[in-house]
Amino acid sequence: MPHVVSISLRFISIFYRRLGAVTGLCALCIFFVTVMNTLRSSKRIVGRAIKFNRLEKKITQQQLADLLDVDRQYIWRLENGKINLTMDYLDKIIDRLGCEYTDFFVDHFNQ
């Protein structure tokens, strides 16, 4: 997130100088909304992949939660894109689901 803040401060000055105060602020708001939607959509994509693979293995949310030593609500939040997760934790999920990385990242859920 520090990179986004740094880039955003640069955009503020550019928008303000070139577009004027009001137009610059509007453009900046659009920029922030775009960045936030991208972050949210990435979490949703990973969450859908987790859910797809869990259902393919016929595993309930509770069973996956037990495999990962977390509560069922945590799995729900993961699958619905509400949680930022690290790559290490994603590795653990893929391992516990018994998936291959290539299986996990193929876009099955949009077919």
C-alpha positions in Angstrom: 0.0 0.0 0.0 2.9 2.5 0.5 3.5 2.4 -3.2 -0.1 3.3 -3.9 0.1 6.3 -1.5 3.3 7.5 -3.1 1.9 7.2 -6.6 -1.3 8.8 -5.4 0.4 11.8 -4.0 2.2 12.3 -7.4 -1.2 12.0 -9.2 -2.7 14.6 -6.8 -0.2 17.2 -7.8 -0.5 16.4 -11.5 -4.3 16.4 -11.5 -4.3 19.6 -9.5 -1.9 21.5 -11.7 -3.2 20.3 -15.0 -6.9 20.0 -14.4 -7.7 22.5 -11.7 -8.8 21.7 -8.2 -12.3 20.4 -8.7 -11.6 18.4 -11.9 -8.4 17.1 -10.4 -10.2 15.8 -7.3 -12.8 14.1 -9.5 -10.1 12.4 -11.5 -8.3 11.4 -8.4 -11.5 9.9 -6.9 -12.0 7.8 -10.1 -8.4 6.7 -9.9 -8.8 5.5 -6.2 -12.1 3.7 -7.1 -10.3 1.9 -9.9 -7.4 0.9 -7.7 -9.8 -0.3 -4.9 -12.0 -2.3 -7.4 -8.9 -4.0 -8.7 -7.8 -5.0 -5.2 -11.3 -6.2 -4.4 -11.6 -8.2 -7.7 -8.3 -9.9 -7.1 -9.5 -11.1 -3.7 -12.8 -12.3 -5.3 -10.9 -14.2 -8.0 -8.8 -16.0 -5.5 -11.8 -16.7 -3.3 -13.7 -18.1 -6.2 -10.8 -20.4 -7.1 -10.7 -21.6 -3.5 -14.4 -22.3 -3.5 -14.4 -24.0 -6.9 -11.6 -26.3 -5.9 -13.2 -27.0 -2.5 -16.5 -28.0 -4.2 -14.6 -30.1 -6.8 -13.1 -32.1 -3.9 -16.6 -32.3 -2.3 -15.3 -30.7 0.9 -17.5 -28.5 3.0 -16.4 -25.1 4.4 -16.2 -26.7 7.8 -14.0 -29.6 6.6 -11.6 -27.1 5.0 -11.6 -25.0 8.1 -10.7 -28.1 10.1 -7.8 -28.9 7.7 -6.5 -25.3 8.1 -7.2 -25.0 11.8 -9.4 -22.0 11.4 -13.2 -21.4 11.9 -15.7 -21.8 9.2 -16.4 -18.1 9.0 -12.8 -17.5 8.0 -13.3 -19.8 5.0 -16.5 -18.0 4.1 -14.6 -14.6 4.2 -11.8 -16.1 2.1 -14.2 -17.4 -0.5 -16.0 -14.1 -0.7 -12.9 -11.9 -1.1 -13.1 -10.3 2.3 -9.6 -11.3 3.4 -6.1 -10.5 2.2 -4.1 -13.6 2.3 -0.4 -14.2 1.9 1.1 -16.4 -0.8 2.3 -18.7 1.9 -1.2 -19.2 3.2 -2.5 -19.7 -0.3 0.2 -22.4 -0.7 -1.2 -24.0 2.5 -4.7 -24.0 1.1 -3.7 -25.5 -2.2 -1.8 -28.2 -0.4 -4.6 -29.0 2.0 -7.1 -29.2 -0.9 -4.8 -31.6 -2.7 -4.7 -29.4 -5.8 -1.9 -28.7 -8.2 -1.0 -25.1 -8.8 -2.0 -25.4 -12.5 -5.4 -26.8 -11.5 -5.9 -24.0 -9.0 -5.2 -21.1 -11.3 -7.1 -22.3 -14.4 -10.2 -20.3 -14.8 -12.8 -23.1 -14.3 -15.4 -21.0 -12.5 -16.1 -18.6 -15.5 -16.9 -21.4 -18.0 
